[in-house]
Amino acid sequence: MRYILMLHADEAAGKSIAPEDMARFMGQMYAYQQALEKAAAFVSSNALVSSSEASLVRVQGDEVSVLDGPYADVREQFGGYFIIDVADMDEANKWAARCPAATWGTVEVRRIRDSSEYAG
């Protein structure tokens, strides 16, 4: 089963990290990806741009609303993800706990629905 590990962290705190510390953190993330690859669990990963470059779009009837980021009411922002392929939620949670991002933010784990679940 495929799962998405959504990495949430405080962008403002991230901007204050010294470059040498950030390089160390990124090295940890690369090592984590290598561990996923070695376990044949890695599917894909990407980092996202800052929430200041994002927008929220809502449609109610004929009314379209676009809110440009950043969003003051959110403490942690969605900054990147890993998609993994593992046996079950328990294994996905174990991989999430190993993710270095879990030490400076939150890793949200969700199963990705298989297309067969939409057949009707």
N, C-alpha and C positions, 0 to 999 in steps of 0.2 A: 504494500500500500504506500501511496505517496503522501507525504506530509509537508506542509510549509512551516518553517520556523521563522517567524516574523520578529525582527530585532528592533526593539524600541529603546530609545535612550534620550536623555536631555541634551538637545543640540547646543544650548547655551553653555552647559558644562563642558561639552566636547570641544567647543572653540577655545577654551582656556587650557587645554592640554598642551604641554610643551611638545615641540616637534619630535624630540628624541623618545619621549614616552609614547607618542602616537605611532611612531615607527615600530616600537616594541609591541604595541597592541595589534598593529596590522600583521606583524610577524606571527603573533599568536593565532590570529584569524586564519592566516595561510596554513599554519600547521594543523589547525582544526579541519580545514578543507582537505588537506592531505590525508588525515586520519579517516575522514568520510570516504574519500576515494579508495583508500586501502581496504576498507570494509565493504566496498562495492555498494555503498549507500548514497553516494553523492549523485544528484541529478543536475542541479544548477544553483547559481548564487549570483547576486548582484547587490551593489550598494545604490542607494537613491540619493538624489541631490537634496539639498536643504529644503525644509518646509517653506522657506521664504520664496522658493521657486515653484511652489505647488498651488493648486486651486481646488476648491470644493465646488461641485456642481449639483444643484438640486432642481428638479422640475416638479412643479405643482400646477396641474392643469396646463394652461398655455404660458405660465410664468416660469422663466428660466432665471435662476439665481446663481451667480458665480462669485465665490468668496476667495480672494487671493490670500495666500499664506504670508507670514507665519500665523499660527493660531494660538493666541494668548491663553485660551482656556484649556490647553492640553499641556501637561507637564512633560510627558515623554512623546517623542515623535517616532514614527515608523521610518527607520533609516536603511533597512536592507533586509535580505532574506536568504535562506537556504531552502532548496527543495530537496528532500531526501526520500529514499525508497527503502522502507524497513517493514518488518513483520506486523507491528501493531503500535498502538498509542504508547504503551509502556516503553518500548524501545525508542520511539520518537522522543519521549520525555527524557530518557537517559541521554540521548544525543544533545538535546537542548541544554541539559544541565552541564554538559561538557563544553558548550560553546562559550568562548571567552566573553562574548557580549552579555552573558548572564551575570557577569561580575560587576558590570557598570550600568546595567539597565534590566530590561525584562525581555524574555524570549517567549512569545506566544506561539503555541503549537496547535495547528489545525490540520485535520485530514483533508486531503483534496478529493473531492468526489470523482468517482470513475464515471465515464460517459454512460456506462450501462445503467447507472442509477437514475438516469433521466428517461430511459425507454418507457414508453407507456402504451 
